[in-house]
Amino acid sequence: MVQIDFSTPRLQSFNGIFLIFFTDIAKRVKQNIYILAIPFLQKNLFNNYGTYIYIGLALLVILQFVFSYLSYKKFKFSIQEDAFHLDSGVIKLSHIEIPFERIQNINLQQNVLQQLLNVVGFDIETAGEGTAEIKIKALDKEFANALKAKLIEEKNKVQGAELNLDEDKTSEITEQTPSKEDTLLFQLDFKTLIKVGISSNLFKGVGLLLAFLAYLYNFIMDFLTTIFDLNLEEDFKNRIPETLSFISLVIIVVFIAGFLITVLTTVLKYYNLKIFKNQQNYEVVYGLFKRENKVIKKTKTQIFEIRTNPVKELFKIRSVFVSQASSKQLTEKQKIGLVGLSKENLGILFHSLFHLELSDLNYELSRSQPRLFFRYFYKNLAIVIGLSAAAYFVYFNWVSIVGLIIILLGLSWIAFLRVKKSSIGFNSDLISIRKGSIDTKFKIIEIHKLQSVRLSRNIFQQYNGHADLNLETASGTVTIEYLKVKEAVELLNYFIYKVESTDKGWI
């Protein structure tokens, strides 16, 4: 393998010019979508000013390409003796240094545009950061792998020097560099991937579809009203209520389309998911149009979340979402998802991260009290009242009343399931928090990784003897609602005692 001199400042791959340009263009269009739509809403604007509009757009594209090219030329990185160095910026120049010991994860990824340009993205995450501190958009894959290996090597050298390790420990650290091929632990086949899509959250796909339809409806209404001076809303009010079959058909179509969207998005996101074992770490690779490459570290893992539902139970699969140390509450997108795991695969992964057998765990349980139902019920009632007010001003008859009652009953049923499933279990090493309604989520946290534990009580809880228990980790806060105050205090004291009496670190 050809040795690469990383001490010389380097540019991204030449194809990075086009990647930066297209990315910036997409960002500008997204930021100014309403301004760009104005010419299409004006009847004679293109006839009167079409030439100027085209010239203006062409100039903006040219200026954007020049800016993207300068951004490419100014973006330089290198590895020096002390740290990873990065210079960037066109108008405002910046210089970033990342000491090797602060590097936590190095992730490679490819979206569809990067695949077309035959480049990969290179992200460096540092200690305490929720997102990558360094993002390099376009590197040749071979060069990116070499850069990753070099950074891991430098990090291990620094760790070895700081700990003043003996020869045996030093050789152990050296072996953690990716000199050996990773062991393939799990690969998601297409049949199981379809099962994952079928058992995924249907309402996510329905929500995406409804959001798109709402945007499309508003755009079409504004367009037709502006151009043709039509009032279609009044016509819809007079025609749609004439038949319930039309409403039923719309609902069925929305749910079928939402189901298909859910399956499709799941397949595209987790296509060809693979899990590699490398010493104490796991490397996760997945995605069709956007290839993600992420590393799960035992030391950085804060919350191990197991998700299931009746359909997953039928298919005998589980999904796991890992939250790693961050400077802020992680979003759903920032969690590392491992889907389609069998019971055996789940047990192997859990044992490797926690050195415990998942099937042998026993917990002392404390459950949320039934009064929690009223908290959810009042929130749902506020939603229904808001929908009722909207229906009153738009169109109010027996159909809307029945619909509102069905919505309230459905939300109340979901609230009942949430209360029934809400509980916290603990043993000498772990905390298990159970939540969910139709889906069930088990969040597992090592007690020594808690950063703080506190109680919160609103005015009603102070009166009726209940409290919420808040557990703060380096990836966010988990709350167990409406415990008996005596149980909550006992749990708080126990967790604080365990954290203060351990010699283990949270990262």
C-alpha positions, 0 to 999 in steps of 0.5 A: 500500500502506498504511504501517504504524507498526511502532514501536507495540507490537502484538498478534497477530491476534485469531484468535491467541487461539483458536490459542494456546488449541487449541495449549495444550490439545493440549500439555496432553493430550499431556503428561498422556495417561496421567493422562487415560486413567485414568478409562477404565481404571477400571470404575466410576469414571464411574458413581461420579464422572462428574459431578465428572470432567466439572466438573473437566475443564470448569474446567481448560478454562476456566482454560486459556482464561483463561491463553491469553487473558492470554498473547495480551494480554501478547504484544506486539512492535514495531520500534524504532530499535535492534532488534526488541522483544518482550514476553511472559509471563503469570506470568514476564514477559520482554523480548527485543531482537533487533538487526537485524544478528543477524537471519539468516532470517525464515520464514513457515509455516502448519499446518492450524489456522493455515490454518483461522484464516487466520493465519500463523506468523512465525519469526525466526532469529538468527546461530548459533541452531539454531531460531527465537529469535522465534516469533509464532504468529498474524499476518495474512498481509499484515501478516506480509509487511509486517513481514518486508519492514520487518525486511529493510529495517532489516537492510540499513540497518544493514549499509550503515552498518557497511560505510560503503558507497558509493552503488553498493553501497548501491543493491545492498543496497536491491535485496535487499529484496523490492520485486521479485517473486521468480523462480520457479525450480522447482515440484514437480508432483504426478506427480513428488511421487508419485515422491518418495513412492514412492522415499522411505525405506520403513522410516520408514513401517514404523517409524511403523506398528510404533510405533503398533501397539505402542502400540495393542497395549499399550493394548488389553492393559492395558484388557482385562486391567484390565476383564475380567481376561483373559490374551490373551498366553498365548492368542496364544502358542498360536495364532499359531505354528500357521500361518506364513501368518498371520505372512506375512500380517501382514508383508505388510500391515505393509509395504504399509501402511508404504509407503502411509504413507510416500507419504502423509506425503511428499505431505502434507509436500512438496505444491506445493513451490516454489523462488524465486530472490531475489538470492543467496538461495532461498525454499522453500515447501511443505506441504499442511496445514502450509505451510513458508516457509524461506530458503536463504542462500549465506553461511549454508549449511554442508552441501549433501547430495544423496540418491539410491537405485535408485528415484530413479535410475530416476525420474531425480530427486534430493533435496537437504537443506541444513544452515544455520549453527546453534549445535548439531547439526541434526536431520533436521527442521531441515534444508531439504528440496528433493525431486524435483529433476532433474539440471538443477535440481540443477546450477542450485541447486549453481552458484548456491550454490557458483559451481561446476559440479557435473558438472565436479567431480573429487575425490581419494578416500580410502575407509574400510577393510574393518575398519569392517565389524566395528564395524557387525557387533558393533553388529548382533550386540548387537541380535540377542543382545538380540532373542534374549534377548527371544524366549527369555523370550517364545516360543522355537522354530525360527521365531524362530531362523530369523527371528533369522538372517534379521535378522542376515544382513540387518543384515550386508548393510546393514553391507557396503553402508555400508562399501563406500560410505563415502569422502571426496573433496576438491579445492581448494574442496570436501569430498565425503563419501559415505555410505549403504547402500541410499540414498546420501548425498553431503555437500558442504562448502566447506573454508573453512567448517570450524570444526575438524578432529580425529582420534579413535582407539579402542584397537583403531584405535591397534593396527591403524593406523586413525583416524576423521576428524571435521569440525566445521561450524556445523551439526554434525559429520560423521565419516568412519570407519576411514581409514588413519591416514596418510591421515587425518593428511594430510587433517587437515593439508591441511584445517587449512592451507586453513582458515588460509590463506583469507580467506573467512568461514564465515558 
